[in-house]
Amino acid sequence: KETLKRLTTVLRIVVGIGLIVFLLWRLDINQLLTKISGINVLYLSYGLIPYFLFVIVSAWRWQVLLDYKKFQIPFPRTTVIYFIALFFNNLLPTTIGGDGIRVLYSMGKRKADSLAVVLTDRILGFIGLFIFALIAVLYLWIEKRQTEFLLYMSVGLVILIIVAYILFSERAYKRISPVVRKIKIFKLGERLSRLHDSFTDFGRAWGPITLCTVHSIIIQVLLAVGPFLVLRALGNYEVGILPFFIYLPIINVVSMIPISLNGIGVRESFFVLLFSRVGLSGETALAVSIISFLLIFLWSILGGIFFIVYKKK
């Protein structure tokens, strides 16, 4: 099992590197380096702000769910834990991942509740992403008659809503619970049923769920503003912010496909592909993607520092 995990990680790294190498082979590397070296540092510093706010709003969304479950965790600590989770997500090819870190740091003696909160937070994040992406592809369909992403985004959102309904609804789970309880391996059936009991609390939490969905949409706005400011830092003033609201949600959805590590290579390829439609050169689009990732990388380093401090405590 460990060998398979390592092999999968290696393959994902190879795919990511392969896609980056292919892009560099197709594009003018000298032009790419010239664009990056001439970047406006002031505008680039502005680009750090939306990514910082992304972490704050993400931590706030998680805090709303923690508070509903009556976890006694203050918001400053929640924010620090979220930075640490970002560190594990973006810097380390770990099998634990940021979500696992959030569970470990928050669970105390309530492992099932902590896991349910983190999974609910993740599902609501996906729902917000797909809602934003669906709005984007509907715009492409109405304004430009482009339909290539419409089916995928619609199906993805429907699947997420069905999964959320099964998890949060006692009535829906009752239909499959007899089958689930029969799973005896590692007491998996019993554990899943106990976990579902933690989920059903959220089925009555329409206020927090709605607020968290709004948080998720705000997060997508921030993740679109960041690369836009990077483009301005590169000296491009021809392309407005609207394409970023349209294409970034699509890029974020596609980057979730686990064929490369952290979406590296996939994200850059779709930046080049989609932004070519609004007249952005491949070199500029690739520079925006790489620099945007590096800005998040910087905040991840802060998470690493928090991790060391917490570890010492």
C-alpha positions as CSV (number, residue, x, y, z in Angstrom):
1,K,0.0,0.0,0.0
2,E,2.8,2.4,0.9
3,T,4.6,1.5,-2.3
4,L,1.5,2.3,-4.3
5,K,1.1,5.7,-2.6
6,R,4.8,6.6,-3.3
7,L,4.5,5.5,-6.9
8,T,1.3,7.6,-7.3
9,T,3.0,10.6,-5.8
10,V,6.1,10.1,-8.1
11,L,3.8,9.8,-11.2
12,R,1.9,13.0,-10.2
13,I,5.2,14.8,-9.9
14,V,6.4,13.5,-13.3
15,V,3.1,14.6,-14.9
16,G,3.4,18.1,-13.4
17,I,7.0,18.5,-14.5
18,G,6.2,17.1,-17.9
19,L,3.4,19.6,-18.5
20,I,5.6,22.5,-17.4
21,V,8.5,21.3,-19.6
22,F,6.1,21.0,-22.6
23,L,4.9,24.6,-22.0
24,L,8.4,25.9,-21.8
25,W,9.3,24.1,-25.0
26,R,6.4,25.7,-26.8
27,L,6.9,29.2,-25.5
28,D,9.7,31.7,-25.6
29,I,11.7,31.2,-22.3
30,N,13.7,34.4,-22.8
31,Q,10.5,36.5,-23.2
32,L,9.0,34.8,-20.1
33,L,12.1,35.6,-18.0
34,T,12.1,39.2,-19.3
35,K,8.4,39.7,-18.3
36,I,9.1,38.3,-14.8
37,S,12.3,40.3,-14.3
38,G,10.5,43.6,-15.2
39,I,7.7,43.0,-12.7
40,N,6.3,46.0,-10.7
41,V,7.1,45.1,-7.1
42,L,4.5,47.5,-5.6
43,Y,1.7,45.9,-7.6
44,L,3.1,42.5,-6.7
45,S,2.8,43.4,-3.0
46,Y,-0.8,44.3,-3.6
47,G,-1.2,40.8,-5.0
48,L,-0.3,39.3,-1.6
49,I,-3.4,40.9,0.0
50,P,-6.2,38.9,-1.7
51,Y,-4.3,35.6,-0.9
52,F,-4.0,36.7,2.8
53,L,-7.7,37.5,2.8
54,F,-8.4,34.1,1.2
55,V,-6.8,32.4,4.3
56,I,-8.7,34.7,6.7
57,V,-12.1,34.1,5.0
58,S,-11.4,30.3,4.8
59,A,-10.6,30.2,8.5
60,W,-13.7,32.3,9.2
61,R,-15.8,29.7,7.3
62,W,-14.3,26.9,9.3
63,Q,-14.8,28.9,12.5
64,V,-18.6,29.2,11.8
65,L,-18.9,25.4,11.6
66,L,-16.7,24.9,14.7
67,D,-18.8,27.4,16.7
68,Y,-22.0,25.6,15.6
69,K,-20.6,22.4,17.0
70,K,-19.5,24.3,20.2
71,F,-15.8,23.7,19.8
72,Q,-14.0,26.1,22.2
73,I,-11.4,27.3,19.7
74,P,-10.8,31.1,19.4
75,F,-10.5,32.6,15.9
76,P,-6.8,33.6,16.2
77,R,-6.0,29.9,16.8
78,T,-8.3,28.8,14.0
79,T,-6.4,31.1,11.6
80,V,-3.0,29.9,12.7
81,I,-4.1,26.2,12.2
82,Y,-5.4,27.2,8.7
83,F,-2.0,28.6,7.8
84,I,-0.4,25.4,9.0
85,A,-2.8,23.4,6.9
86,L,-1.9,25.6,3.9
87,F,1.7,24.8,4.5
88,F,1.0,21.1,4.3
89,N,-1.2,21.5,1.3
90,N,1.2,23.6,-0.8
91,L,4.7,22.7,0.2
92,L,4.8,19.0,1.2
93,P,3.8,16.0,-0.9
94,T,2.3,14.5,2.2
95,T,-0.5,11.9,2.4
96,I,-1.9,13.7,5.5
97,G,-2.8,16.9,3.8
98,G,-4.1,20.1,5.2
99,D,-7.5,18.7,6.1
100,G,-5.9,16.0,8.2
101,I,-3.8,18.7,10.0
102,R,-7.0,20.7,10.8
103,V,-8.6,17.5,12.2
104,L,-5.5,16.7,14.3
105,Y,-5.2,20.3,15.7
106,S,-8.9,20.8,16.5
107,M,-10.3,17.4,17.6
108,G,-9.3,17.1,21.2
109,K,-11.5,14.2,22.3
110,R,-14.1,14.8,19.6
111,K,-12.5,13.1,16.5
112,A,-15.8,12.4,14.7
113,D,-17.2,15.9,15.2
114,S,-13.9,17.4,14.1
115,L,-13.7,15.3,11.0
116,A,-17.4,16.1,10.2
117,V,-16.7,19.8,10.5
118,V,-13.6,19.7,8.2
119,L,-15.4,17.6,5.6
120,T,-18.4,19.8,5.7
121,D,-16.2,22.8,5.3
122,R,-14.5,21.1,2.3
123,I,-17.9,20.2,0.7
124,L,-19.2,23.8,1.1
125,G,-16.0,25.1,-0.4
126,F,-16.5,22.8,-3.4
127,I,-20.1,23.9,-3.7
128,G,-19.1,27.6,-3.7
129,L,-16.5,26.9,-6.3
130,F,-18.9,25.0,-8.6
131,I,-21.6,27.7,-8.2
132,F,-19.1,30.4,-9.2
133,A,-17.7,28.2,-12.1
134,L,-21.3,27.5,-13.3
135,I,-22.1,31.2,-13.4
136,A,-18.9,31.7,-15.4
137,V,-19.7,29.0,-18.0
138,L,-23.3,30.2,-18.2
139,Y,-21.8,33.7,-19.1
140,L,-19.6,32.0,-21.8
141,W,-22.7,30.2,-23.1
142,I,-24.9,33.3,-23.2
143,E,-22.4,35.8,-24.5
144,K,-20.1,33.7,-26.6
145,R,-22.0,30.5,-27.3
146,Q,-19.1,28.5,-25.8
147,T,-20.5,25.3,-24.1
148,E,-17.4,23.0,-23.6
149,F,-17.4,23.4,-19.8
150,L,-21.2,23.7,-19.1
151,L,-22.0,20.0,-18.8
152,Y,-19.0,19.2,-16.5
153,M,-19.8,22.1,-14.1
154,S,-23.5,21.3,-14.0
155,V,-22.9,17.6,-13.3
156,G,-20.3,18.4,-10.7
157,L,-22.6,20.8,-8.8
158,V,-25.5,18.3,-8.9
159,I,-23.2,15.5,-7.6
160,L,-22.0,17.7,-4.8
161,I,-25.5,18.7,-3.8
162,I,-26.6,15.0,-3.8
163,V,-23.6,14.1,-1.6
164,A,-24.4,16.9,0.8
165,Y,-28.0,15.9,1.0
166,I,-27.1,12.3,1.9
167,L,-24.6,13.4,4.5
168,F,-26.8,16.0,6.2
169,S,-30.2,14.3,5.9
170,E,-31.2,11.6,8.4
171,R,-34.0,10.5,6.0
172,A,-31.6,10.0,3.1
173,Y,-29.0,8.2,5.2
174,K,-31.7,5.8,6.7
175,R,-32.1,4.3,3.2
176,I,-28.5,3.2,2.9
177,S,-27.6,2.8,6.6
178,P,-28.5,-1.0,6.8
179,V,-25.9,-1.6,4.1
180,V,-23.3,0.6,5.7
181,R,-23.7,-1.0,9.1
182,K,-22.9,-4.4,7.6
183,I,-19.4,-3.3,6.8
184,K,-17.4,-5.1,9.5
185,I,-13.8,-4.5,8.3
186,F,-12.0,-2.2,10.8
187,K,-15.5,-1.5,12.3
188,L,-15.9,0.8,9.2
189,G,-19.7,0.6,9.2
190,E,-19.9,1.5,12.9
191,R,-17.5,4.4,12.4
192,L,-19.3,5.8,9.3
193,S,-22.6,5.7,11.2
194,R,-21.1,7.6,14.1
195,L,-19.5,10.1,11.7
196,H,-22.9,10.6,10.0
197,D,-24.5,11.4,13.3
198,S,-22.1,14.3,13.5
199,F,-23.0,15.4,10.0
200,T,-26.8,15.4,10.5
201,D,-26.5,18.3,13.0
202,F,-25.7,20.5,10.0
203,G,-28.9,19.4,8.2
204,R,-30.7,21.8,10.6
205,A,-28.1,24.6,10.4
206,W,-29.4,26.5,7.4
207,G,-28.0,29.8,8.7
208,P,-24.4,28.7,9.1
209,I,-24.5,26.6,5.9
210,T,-25.8,29.6,3.9
211,L,-23.1,31.9,5.5
212,C,-20.4,29.3,4.7
213,T,-21.5,29.1,1.1
214,V,-21.3,32.9,0.8
215,H,-17.8,32.6,2.3
216,S,-16.9,30.1,-0.4
217,I,-18.1,32.4,-3.2
218,I,-16.1,35.3,-1.7
219,I,-13.0,33.1,-1.6
220,Q,-13.4,32.5,-5.4
221,V,-13.6,36.2,-5.9
222,L,-10.4,36.7,-4.0
223,L,-8.7,33.9,-5.9
224,A,-9.6,35.7,-9.1
225,V,-8.4,39.1,-7.9
226,G,-4.9,37.8,-7.0
227,P,-3.8,36.8,-10.5
228,F,-5.4,40.0,-11.9
229,L,-3.1,42.1,-9.7
230,V,-0.2,39.9,-10.8
231,L,-1.1,40.7,-14.4
232,R,-1.1,44.4,-13.6
233,A,2.3,44.0,-11.9
234,L,3.6,42.5,-15.2
235,G,2.6,45.7,-16.9
236,N,-0.4,44.5,-18.8
237,Y,-3.4,46.9,-18.7
238,E,-5.2,45.6,-21.8
239,V,-7.0,42.7,-20.2
240,G,-9.7,43.6,-17.6
241,I,-10.8,41.7,-14.5
242,L,-13.8,40.1,-16.0
243,P,-11.9,37.2,-17.7
244,F,-10.4,36.3,-14.3
245,F,-13.8,36.0,-12.8
246,I,-14.8,33.8,-15.7
247,Y,-11.7,31.6,-16.2
248,L,-10.2,31.3,-12.7
249,P,-13.1,29.2,-11.3
250,I,-12.8,26.9,-14.3
251,I,-9.0,26.6,-13.8
252,N,-9.5,25.9,-10.1
253,V,-12.0,23.1,-10.8
254,V,-9.7,21.5,-13.4
255,S,-6.7,21.8,-11.1
256,M,-8.6,19.6,-8.6
257,I,-8.2,16.6,-10.9
258,P,-5.5,14.6,-9.1
259,I,-3.2,13.9,-12.1
260,S,-0.4,16.1,-10.8
261,L,0.9,17.3,-7.4
262,N,-1.1,20.3,-6.2
263,G,-2.4,20.9,-9.8
264,I,1.1,22.0,-10.9
265,G,1.3,21.9,-14.7
266,V,-2.5,21.5,-15.1
267,R,-3.1,24.9,-13.7
268,E,-0.4,26.5,-15.9
269,S,-1.7,24.7,-19.1
270,F,-5.2,26.0,-18.6
271,F,-4.0,29.5,-17.8
272,V,-2.3,29.5,-21.2
273,L,-5.2,27.9,-23.0
274,L,-8.0,30.0,-21.6
275,F,-6.4,33.4,-21.4
276,S,-5.2,33.1,-25.0
277,R,-8.9,33.7,-25.8
278,V,-8.7,37.3,-24.5
279,G,-5.4,38.0,-26.3
280,L,-2.9,37.2,-23.5
281,S,0.3,35.7,-24.8
282,G,1.3,32.3,-23.6
283,E,4.4,33.7,-21.9
284,T,2.3,36.3,-19.9
285,A,-0.3,33.8,-18.9
286,L,2.3,31.3,-17.7
287,A,4.1,34.1,-15.8
288,V,0.8,35.1,-14.1
289,S,0.1,31.5,-13.1
290,I,3.6,30.8,-11.7
291,I,3.9,34.1,-9.8
292,S,0.3,33.7,-8.3
293,F,1.3,30.3,-7.1
294,L,4.5,31.7,-5.5
295,L,2.5,34.3,-3.7
296,I,0.4,31.6,-2.0
297,F,3.7,29.8,-1.5
298,L,4.9,32.7,0.6
299,W,1.9,32.5,2.9
300,S,2.5,28.8,3.1
301,I,6.0,29.5,4.5
302,L,4.3,31.6,7.3
303,G,2.2,28.4,8.0
304,G,5.5,26.5,8.3
305,I,6.8,28.9,10.9
306,F,3.5,28.6,12.9
307,F,3.9,24.8,12.7
308,I,7.4,25.0,14.2
309,V,6.2,27.3,17.0
310,Y,3.2,25.1,17.8
311,K,5.3,22.0,17.7
312,K,7.7,23.5,20.3
313,K,4.7,24.4,22.5
